[in-house]
Amino acid sequence: RERQVLISWFQTESKELVANRLFITVGTVNTHLKRIRAKYAAAGRPASTKASLVARAIQDWLISPSEL
């Protein structure tokens, strides 16, 4: 589900739109994004911005540029 939230967030302008698209709350969206960021930080590769998360996800083959 984290990957699904991540891709939806990259494709939309706001977390509210992600929540509406996936039928979850904004709090749940935030929780998933915090978990993703924590995993990158634990691996020594922090991603504190949306742009840095996009870069990490592409580098790690979690998403392809065509999914953006």
SERO-814720 format. One record per residue: residue number from 1; residue in one letter; chain; x, y, z of N, C-alpha, C, O, CB in turn. Coordinates in pm, 1 decimal, m for minus. Glycine has a CB too. Example, Ala and Ser with C-alpha at 12.3 -4.5 7.8 and 13.67 -1.06 7.14 Angstrom:
# residues 2
r n=1, res=A, chain=A, n_x=1319.0, n_y=m569.0, n_z=780.0, ca_x=1230.0, ca_y=m450.0, ca_z=780.0, c_x=1320.0, c_y=m330.0, c_z=780.0, o_x=1423.6, o_y=m331.9, o_z=846.5, cb_x=1130.8, cb_y=m447.3, cb_z=904.6
r n=2, res=S, chain=A, n_x=1285.0, n_y=m225.0, n_z=708.0, ca_x=1367.0, ca_y=m106.0, ca_z=714.0, c_x=1290.0, c_y=3.0, c_z=787.0, o_x=1340.9, o_y=113.8, o_z=803.9, cb_x=1408.4, cb_y=m59.8, cb_z=572.5
***
This chain:
# residues 68
r n=1, res=R, chain=A, n_x=82.7, n_y=m119.7, n_z=0.0, ca_x=0.0, ca_y=0.0, ca_z=0.0, c_x=87.1, c_y=126.1, c_z=0.0, o_x=49.6, o_y=228.9, o_z=m56.4, cb_x=m94.1, cb_y=m0.2, cb_z=121.5
r n=2, res=E, chain=A, n_x=203.9, n_y=116.2, n_z=64.3, ca_x=294.6, ca_y=231.4, ca_z=65.0, c_x=330.6, c_y=273.6, c_z=m77.4, o_x=329.8, o_y=392.6, o_z=m109.1, cb_x=422.5, cb_y=198.6, cb_z=144.2
r n=3, res=R, chain=A, n_x=361.5, n_y=178.6, n_z=m161.3, ca_x=397.0, ca_y=209.6, ca_z=m300.7, c_x=279.7, c_y=275.5, c_z=m371.9, o_x=298.7, o_y=371.2, o_z=m446.9, cb_x=440.0, cb_y=81.6, cb_z=m376.2
r n=4, res=Q, chain=A, n_x=160.7, n_y=226.1, n_z=m349.6, ca_x=41.0, ca_y=281.5, ca_z=m411.7, c_x=19.5, c_y=426.7, c_z=m367.2, o_x=m12.3, o_y=512.7, o_z=m449.4, cb_x=m82.2, cb_y=195.6, cb_z=m376.7
r n=5, res=V, chain=A, n_x=36.6, n_y=453.4, n_z=m239.6, ca_x=23.8, ca_y=589.9, ca_z=m188.1, c_x=132.0, c_y=678.0, c_z=m248.9, o_x=104.6, o_y=790.8, o_z=m289.9, cb_x=32.9, cb_y=591.9, cb_z=m33.4
r n=6, res=L, chain=A, n_x=253.2, n_y=627.7, n_z=m254.8, ca_x=364.5, ca_y=704.2, ca_z=m309.3, c_x=338.8, c_y=743.6, c_z=m455.4, o_x=354.9, o_y=860.0, o_z=m492.0, cb_x=494.3, cb_y=623.5, cb_z=m298.3
r n=7, res=I, chain=A, n_x=300.0, n_y=649.2, n_z=m536.3, ca_x=273.1, ca_y=677.0, ca_z=m677.3, c_x=157.1, c_y=775.6, c_z=m691.4, o_x=164.4, o_y=868.8, o_z=m771.5, cb_x=241.9, cb_y=546.4, cb_z=m753.2
r n=8, res=S, chain=A, n_x=52.0, n_y=755.8, n_z=m615.2, ca_x=m61.7, ca_y=847.6, ca_z=m622.8, c_x=m22.0, c_y=988.3, c_z=m581.7, o_x=m68.9, o_y=1085.8, o_z=m640.4, cb_x=m176.1, cb_y=798.2, cb_z=m534.9
r n=9, res=W, chain=A, n_x=63.7, n_y=999.5, n_z=m481.8, ca_x=108.9, ca_y=1130.9, ca_z=m436.4, c_x=193.0, c_y=1199.4, c_z=m543.9, o_x=182.1, o_y=1320.3, o_z=m564.1, cb_x=189.5, cb_y=1117.9, cb_z=m306.2
r n=10, res=F, chain=A, n_x=276.1, n_y=1122.6, n_z=m612.1, ca_x=356.3, ca_y=1178.0, ca_z=m720.2, c_x=267.8, c_y=1224.5, c_z=m836.3, o_x=302.3, o_y=1319.5, o_z=m906.5, cb_x=457.7, cb_y=1074.3, cb_z=m769.2
r n=11, res=Q, chain=A, n_x=155.5, n_y=1158.5, n_z=m856.0, ca_x=68.3, ca_y=1189.1, ca_z=m969.0, c_x=m32.6, c_y=1300.0, c_z=m941.5, o_x=m97.6, o_y=1348.1, o_z=m1034.3, cb_x=m4.6, cb_y=1066.0, cb_z=m1009.8
r n=12, res=T, chain=A, n_x=m46.8, n_y=1340.9, n_z=m816.7, ca_x=m146.3, ca_y=1442.1, ca_z=m781.5, c_x=m80.6, c_y=1562.9, c_z=m716.5, o_x=39.4, o_y=1564.0, o_z=m689.1, cb_x=m251.9, cb_y=1383.1, cb_z=m687.8
r n=13, res=E, chain=A, n_x=m161.8, n_y=1663.0, n_z=m693.1, ca_x=m112.2, ca_y=1787.7, ca_z=m637.4, c_x=m117.9, c_y=1793.3, c_z=m485.3, o_x=m51.3, o_y=1876.8, o_z=m424.1, cb_x=m189.5, cb_y=1901.2, cb_z=m693.7
r n=14, res=S, chain=A, n_x=m196.1, n_y=1706.1, n_z=m423.9, ca_x=m210.2, ca_y=1715.2, ca_z=m278.6, c_x=m237.5, c_y=1579.1, c_z=m215.4, o_x=m277.1, o_y=1483.3, o_z=m281.8, cb_x=m322.0, cb_y=1812.0, cb_z=m242.9
r n=15, res=K, chain=A, n_x=m215.3, n_y=1575.0, n_z=m87.9, ca_x=m242.3, ca_y=1453.1, ca_z=m11.9, c_x=m392.8, c_y=1429.0, c_z=m2.1, o_x=m436.9, o_y=1314.4, o_z=6.6, cb_x=m180.1, cb_y=1462.0, cb_z=129.0
r n=16, res=E, chain=A, n_x=m470.7, n_y=1535.4, n_z=m3.4, ca_x=m616.2, ca_y=1522.1, ca_z=m0.4, c_x=m666.9, c_y=1447.4, c_z=m124.4, o_x=m756.3, o_y=1363.4, o_z=m115.4, cb_x=m682.4, cb_y=1660.9, cb_z=9.0
r n=17, res=L, chain=A, n_x=m608.6, n_y=1479.4, n_z=m239.0, ca_x=m647.1, ca_y=1409.9, ca_z=m362.1, c_x=m608.3, c_y=1262.7, c_z=m356.7, o_x=m681.9, o_y=1176.7, o_z=m405.0, cb_x=m582.2, cb_y=1476.7, cb_z=m483.7
r n=18, res=V, chain=A, n_x=m493.6, n_y=1234.3, n_z=m298.3, ca_x=m450.7, ca_y=1094.5, ca_z=m281.9, c_x=m551.4, c_y=1021.1, c_z=m193.9, o_x=m596.2, o_y=911.4, o_z=m227.2, cb_x=m307.2, cb_y=1086.3, cb_z=m219.8
r n=19, res=A, chain=A, n_x=m585.9, n_y=1082.1, n_z=m82.7, ca_x=m680.5, ca_y=1020.3, ca_z=10.1, c_x=m813.7, c_y=991.8, c_z=m58.6, o_x=m870.1, o_y=883.5, o_z=m43.1, cb_x=m702.5, cb_y=1110.5, cb_z=132.3
r n=20, res=N, chain=A, n_x=m863.5, n_y=1088.9, n_z=m134.3, ca_x=m990.1, ca_y=1068.7, ca_z=m205.1, c_x=m979.1, c_y=958.5, c_z=m309.7, o_x=m1069.8, o_y=876.4, o_z=m323.8, cb_x=m1034.8, cb_y=1198.6, cb_z=m271.3
r n=21, res=R, chain=A, n_x=m869.6, n_y=956.6, n_z=m381.9, ca_x=m848.7, ca_y=856.8, ca_z=m487.7, c_x=m842.6, c_y=715.3, c_z=m430.5, o_x=m895.5, o_y=621.4, o_z=m489.9, cb_x=m719.6, cb_y=887.2, cb_z=m565.1
r n=22, res=L, chain=A, n_x=m777.9, n_y=700.6, n_z=m314.9, ca_x=m756.3, ca_y=567.5, ca_z=m257.4, c_x=m856.7, c_y=531.3, c_z=m147.3, o_x=m848.2, o_y=423.9, o_z=m87.7, cb_x=m616.6, cb_y=558.8, cb_z=m201.8
r n=23, res=F, chain=A, n_x=m951.5, n_y=621.7, n_z=m120.9, ca_x=m1053.8, ca_y=599.1, ca_z=m18.6, c_x=m992.9, c_y=576.1, c_z=119.4, o_x=m1032.9, o_y=485.1, o_z=192.1, cb_x=m1140.5, cb_y=480.3, cb_z=m56.7
r n=24, res=I, chain=A, n_x=m896.4, n_y=659.4, n_z=153.7, ca_x=m833.4, ca_y=656.0, ca_z=285.7, c_x=m830.7, c_y=799.7, c_z=338.2, o_x=m867.4, o_y=893.0, o_z=266.8, cb_x=m687.7, cb_y=593.6, cb_z=279.4
r n=25, res=T, chain=A, n_x=m787.5, n_y=816.9, n_z=462.0, ca_x=m780.4, ca_y=950.9, ca_z=518.7, c_x=m645.4, c_y=1014.8, c_z=488.7, o_x=m548.8, o_y=946.5, o_z=454.7, cb_x=m804.8, cb_y=946.6, cb_z=669.9
r n=26, res=V, chain=A, n_x=m640.7, n_y=1146.5, n_z=501.9, ca_x=m514.7, ca_y=1217.6, ca_z=484.4, c_x=m414.2, c_y=1171.2, c_z=590.1, o_x=m294.3, o_y=1163.9, o_z=563.1, cb_x=m536.5, cb_y=1370.9, cb_z=493.0
r n=27, res=G, chain=A, n_x=m462.5, n_y=1140.5, n_z=708.5, ca_x=m375.3, ca_y=1088.4, ca_z=813.9, c_x=m308.1, c_y=958.4, c_z=772.5, o_x=m190.7, o_y=936.4, o_z=802.2, cb_x=m454.6, cb_y=1066.7, cb_z=941.9
r n=28, res=T, chain=A, n_x=m381.9, n_y=872.9, n_z=704.4, ca_x=m325.0, ca_y=746.4, ca_z=656.7, c_x=m221.8, c_y=772.4, c_z=548.1, o_x=m118.1, o_y=706.3, o_z=544.1, cb_x=m435.8, cb_y=653.2, cb_z=603.6
r n=29, res=V, chain=A, n_x=m248.8, n_y=866.8, n_z=461.1, ca_x=m151.2, ca_y=904.6, ca_z=358.6, c_x=m23.1, c_y=951.4, c_z=427.4, o_x=86.5, o_y=908.1, o_z=391.9, cb_x=m208.1, cb_y=1016.3, cb_z=264.8
r n=30, res=N, chain=A, n_x=m37.6, n_y=1039.0, n_z=524.8, ca_x=79.7, ca_y=1089.4, ca_z=597.6, c_x=155.9, c_y=977.4, c_z=667.4, o_x=279.0, o_y=977.7, o_z=668.6, cb_x=37.0, cb_y=1193.9, cb_z=700.2
r n=31, res=T, chain=A, n_x=84.9, n_y=883.2, n_z=724.7, ca_x=149.3, ca_y=770.0, ca_z=791.8, c_x=233.1, c_y=688.8, c_z=693.9, o_x=347.3, o_y=653.7, o_z=723.7, cb_x=44.3, cb_y=680.1, cb_z=858.1
r n=32, res=H, chain=A, n_x=177.4, n_y=659.3, n_z=578.4, ca_x=251.7, ca_y=583.0, ca_z=477.5, c_x=376.0, c_y=659.8, c_z=431.9, o_x=483.5, o_y=601.5, o_z=418.0, cb_x=161.4, cb_y=551.5, cb_z=356.3
r n=33, res=L, chain=A, n_x=361.4, n_y=788.9, n_z=409.0, ca_x=476.5, ca_y=869.2, ca_z=364.7, c_x=583.2, c_y=878.4, c_z=474.0, o_x=702.6, o_y=876.2, o_z=444.1, cb_x=430.6, cb_y=1010.8, cb_z=324.2
r n=34, res=K, chain=A, n_x=541.2, n_y=888.5, n_z=599.2, ca_x=638.1, ca_y=890.4, ca_z=710.0, c_x=714.5, c_y=758.2, c_z=716.9, o_x=835.5, o_y=757.4, o_z=739.4, cb_x=566.4, cb_y=917.6, cb_z=844.6
r n=35, res=R, chain=A, n_x=644.7, n_y=647.9, n_z=697.9, ca_x=710.0, ca_y=516.4, ca_z=700.1, c_x=811.1, c_y=502.5, c_z=587.2, o_x=920.5, o_y=449.6, o_z=606.8, cb_x=605.8, cb_y=404.9, cb_z=690.2
r n=36, res=I, chain=A, n_x=773.9, n_y=550.1, n_z=469.2, ca_x=865.2, ca_y=544.3, ca_z=354.7, c_x=989.6, c_y=627.3, c_z=383.4, o_x=1101.9, o_y=581.7, o_z=361.5, cb_x=795.5, cb_y=594.5, cb_z=225.7
r n=37, res=R, chain=A, n_x=969.3, n_y=749.1, n_z=432.5, ca_x=1083.4, ca_y=836.3, ca_z=464.4, c_x=1171.2, c_y=774.9, c_z=573.7, o_x=1293.7, o_y=785.1, o_z=567.8, cb_x=1033.8, cb_y=975.5, cb_z=508.8
r n=38, res=A, chain=A, n_x=1109.0, n_y=711.5, n_z=672.9, ca_x=1185.3, ca_y=647.9, ca_z=781.2, c_x=1271.7, c_y=533.3, c_z=727.6, o_x=1384.8, o_y=514.4, o_z=772.2, cb_x=1089.9, cb_y=595.5, cb_z=890.5
r n=39, res=K, chain=A, n_x=1218.2, n_y=457.7, n_z=632.6, ca_x=1294.9, ca_y=347.9, ca_z=573.5, c_x=1416.2, c_y=400.5, c_z=498.4, o_x=1525.0, o_y=343.7, o_z=508.1, cb_x=1206.7, cb_y=265.2, cb_z=479.4
r n=40, res=Y, chain=A, n_x=1397.8, n_y=509.3, n_z=423.3, ca_x=1511.5, ca_y=568.2, ca_z=351.7, c_x=1613.6, c_y=625.4, c_z=450.1, o_x=1734.1, o_y=609.4, o_z=430.6, cb_x=1463.2, cb_y=678.5, cb_z=255.1
r n=41, res=A, chain=A, n_x=1566.6, n_y=691.1, n_z=554.4, ca_x=1657.9, ca_y=747.1, ca_z=654.6, c_x=1736.7, c_y=636.2, c_z=723.6, o_x=1856.7, o_y=650.6, o_z=746.9, cb_x=1579.9, cb_y=829.7, cb_z=759.1
r n=42, res=A, chain=A, n_x=1670.3, n_y=526.4, n_z=756.1, ca_x=1737.7, ca_y=413.3, ca_z=820.8, c_x=1843.7, c_y=351.4, c_z=730.6, o_x=1941.9, o_y=294.7, o_z=778.5, cb_x=1635.8, cb_y=307.3, cb_z=860.6
r n=43, res=A, chain=A, n_x=1823.1, n_y=362.7, n_z=600.6, ca_x=1919.6, ca_y=308.7, ca_z=503.8, c_x=2031.4, c_y=409.4, c_z=473.6, o_x=2119.1, o_y=383.6, o_z=391.1, cb_x=1847.6, cb_y=269.6, cb_z=373.3
r n=44, res=G, chain=A, n_x=2026.7, n_y=524.2, n_z=541.8, ca_x=2129.8, ca_y=625.0, ca_z=519.9, c_x=2108.1, c_y=707.3, c_z=394.9, o_x=2201.7, o_y=768.7, o_z=343.7, cb_x=2263.0, cb_y=560.0, cb_z=512.9
r n=45, res=R, chain=A, n_x=1984.6, n_y=709.4, n_z=344.8, ca_x=1951.4, ca_y=782.0, ca_z=222.1, c_x=1826.3, c_y=866.0, c_z=244.9, o_x=1721.3, o_y=838.1, o_z=187.1, cb_x=1930.4, cb_y=684.0, cb_z=103.4
r n=46, res=P, chain=A, n_x=1837.2, n_y=969.0, n_z=329.0, ca_x=1718.0, ca_y=1047.4, ca_z=362.7, c_x=1653.5, c_y=1110.9, c_z=240.3, o_x=1720.1, o_y=1146.7, o_z=143.1, cb_x=1753.6, cb_y=1155.4, cb_z=462.8
r n=47, res=A, chain=A, n_x=1521.3, n_y=1123.5, n_z=248.6, ca_x=1443.3, ca_y=1184.1, ca_z=140.0, c_x=1336.9, c_y=1272.7, c_z=204.7, o_x=1223.5, o_y=1230.0, o_z=226.4, cb_x=1377.5, cb_y=1073.8, cb_z=45.9
r n=48, res=S, chain=A, n_x=1374.8, n_y=1394.1, n_z=234.5, ca_x=1286.4, ca_y=1482.1, ca_z=310.9, c_x=1187.9, c_y=1560.9, c_z=224.8, o_x=1093.4, o_y=1619.0, o_z=277.9, cb_x=1368.7, cb_y=1577.7, cb_z=390.9
r n=49, res=T, chain=A, n_x=1207.9, n_y=1564.0, n_z=94.5, ca_x=1116.9, ca_y=1637.8, ca_z=6.4, c_x=1049.0, c_y=1543.2, c_z=m91.7, o_x=1090.6, o_y=1428.8, o_z=m109.7, cb_x=1192.7, cb_y=1748.0, cb_z=m69.9
r n=50, res=K, chain=A, n_x=944.6, n_y=1593.7, n_z=m153.8, ca_x=874.3, ca_y=1514.7, ca_z=m254.7, c_x=967.6, c_y=1482.9, c_z=m370.7, o_x=967.9, o_y=1371.0, o_z=m422.1, cb_x=749.1, cb_y=1589.3, cb_z=m305.3
r n=51, res=A, chain=A, n_x=1046.1, n_y=1580.9, n_z=m411.7, ca_x=1139.5, ca_y=1559.9, ca_z=m523.0, c_x=1243.8, c_y=1454.4, c_z=m489.0, o_x=1279.4, o_y=1372.7, o_z=m573.9, cb_x=1208.6, cb_y=1691.1, cb_z=m559.9
r n=52, res=S, chain=A, n_x=1292.4, n_y=1455.7, n_z=m367.0, ca_x=1392.8, ca_y=1355.3, ca_z=m329.6, c_x=1330.5, c_y=1216.2, c_z=m320.1, o_x=1396.8, o_y=1116.6, o_z=m349.1, cb_x=1458.6, cb_y=1392.6, cb_z=m195.6
r n=53, res=L, chain=A, n_x=1204.7, n_y=1208.8, n_z=m280.2, ca_x=1136.9, ca_y=1078.7, ca_z=m279.3, c_x=1117.7, c_y=1025.8, c_z=m421.4, o_x=1133.6, o_y=906.3, o_z=m446.3, cb_x=1000.9, cb_y=1089.7, cb_z=m208.3
r n=54, res=V, chain=A, n_x=1084.0, n_y=1113.7, n_z=m512.9, ca_x=1071.9, ca_y=1072.7, ca_z=m653.4, c_x=1205.4, c_y=1015.8, c_z=m701.8, o_x=1210.2, o_y=908.8, o_z=m762.6, cb_x=1028.0, cb_y=1192.9, cb_z=m743.0
r n=55, res=A, chain=A, n_x=1312.6, n_y=1088.3, n_z=m674.0, ca_x=1445.0, ca_y=1043.4, ca_z=m717.8, c_x=1480.6, c_y=908.2, c_z=m657.7, o_x=1527.1, o_y=819.1, o_z=m728.8, cb_x=1551.2, cb_y=1146.4, cb_z=m680.0
r n=56, res=R, chain=A, n_x=1459.3, n_y=892.4, n_z=m528.4, ca_x=1490.5, ca_y=764.0, ca_z=m462.6, c_x=1406.8, c_y=650.4, c_z=m521.0, o_x=1458.7, o_y=542.0, o_z=m548.0, cb_x=1466.1, cb_y=774.0, cb_z=m310.3
r n=57, res=A, chain=A, n_x=1278.6, n_y=675.2, n_z=m540.3, ca_x=1190.3, ca_y=570.3, ca_z=m592.1, c_x=1232.2, c_y=526.1, c_z=m731.6, o_x=1226.3, o_y=407.4, o_z=m763.6, cb_x=1045.4, cb_y=619.0, cb_z=m594.5
r n=58, res=I, chain=A, n_x=1274.0, n_y=619.7, n_z=m813.9, ca_x=1321.3, ca_y=584.2, ca_z=m948.7, c_x=1454.5, c_y=511.6, c_z=m939.9, o_x=1474.5, o_y=411.4, o_z=m1008.6, cb_x=1335.1, cb_y=710.4, cb_z=m1037.4
r n=59, res=Q, chain=A, n_x=1545.7, n_y=560.1, n_z=m856.8, ca_x=1676.5, ca_y=495.8, ca_z=m840.3, c_x=1662.5, c_y=351.8, c_z=m792.8, o_x=1739.1, o_y=264.5, o_z=m833.8, cb_x=1762.4, cb_y=574.7, cb_z=m741.7
r n=60, res=D, chain=A, n_x=1565.2, n_y=327.5, n_z=m706.9, ca_x=1546.2, ca_y=195.4, ca_z=m647.6, c_x=1447.9, c_y=108.0, c_z=m725.4, o_x=1408.7, o_y=1.2, o_z=m678.4, cb_x=1498.4, cb_y=210.1, cb_z=m505.9
r n=61, res=W, chain=A, n_x=1408.8, n_y=152.9, n_z=m843.1, ca_x=1318.0, ca_y=77.9, ca_z=m931.6, c_x=1182.2, c_y=50.6, c_z=m867.7, o_x=1115.7, o_y=m46.7, o_z=m903.2, cb_x=1381.9, cb_y=m53.8, cb_z=m971.5
r n=62, res=L, chain=A, n_x=1140.0, n_y=136.1, n_z=m773.0, ca_x=1007.6, ca_y=122.1, ca_z=m714.5, c_x=902.1, c_y=173.5, c_z=m811.9, o_x=788.8, o_y=125.5, o_z=m814.4, cb_x=998.9, cb_y=197.5, cb_z=m580.4
r n=63, res=I, chain=A, n_x=941.8, n_y=272.0, n_z=m891.6, ca_x=853.3, ca_y=326.9, ca_z=m993.5, c_x=935.6, c_y=353.5, c_z=m1119.1, o_x=1058.5, o_y=360.9, o_z=m1115.9, cb_x=782.9, cb_y=457.5, cb_z=m943.4
r n=64, res=S, chain=A, n_x=864.5, n_y=367.1, n_z=m1227.3, ca_x=931.6, ca_y=406.5, ca_z=m1351.8, c_x=886.0, c_y=547.8, c_z=m1384.8, o_x=779.4, o_y=590.3, o_z=m1340.4, cb_x=899.4, cb_y=306.5, cb_z=m1470.2
r n=65, res=P, chain=A, n_x=964.2, n_y=619.9, n_z=m1461.1, ca_x=924.0, ca_y=755.9, ca_z=m1498.8, c_x=787.0, c_y=761.0, c_z=m1566.8, o_x=716.3, o_y=861.2, o_z=m1556.2, cb_x=1028.1, cb_y=816.3, cb_z=m1590.8
r n=66, res=S, chain=A, n_x=750.1, n_y=655.9, n_z=m1634.9, ca_x=619.9, ca_y=654.5, ca_z=m1703.3, c_x=502.8, c_y=650.8, c_z=m1606.0, o_x=389.7, o_y=680.7, o_z=m1644.6, cb_x=611.5, cb_y=535.1, cb_z=m1796.4
r n=67, res=E, chain=A, n_x=528.2, n_y=614.7, n_z=m1480.5, ca_x=422.3, ca_y=611.6, ca_z=m1379.4, c_x=395.2, c_y=749.0, c_z=m1318.6, o_x=299.4, o_y=767.2, o_z=m1243.5, cb_x=458.8, cb_y=514.0, cb_z=m1269.7
r n=68, res=L, chain=A, n_x=479.7, n_y=843.6, n_z=m1351.7, ca_x=462.5, ca_y=977.5, ca_z=m1295.4, c_x=359.6, c_y=1052.3, c_z=m1367.9, o_x=331.6, o_y=1167.3, o_z=m1334.2, cb_x=589.4, cb_y=1054.1, cb_z=m1297.0
***
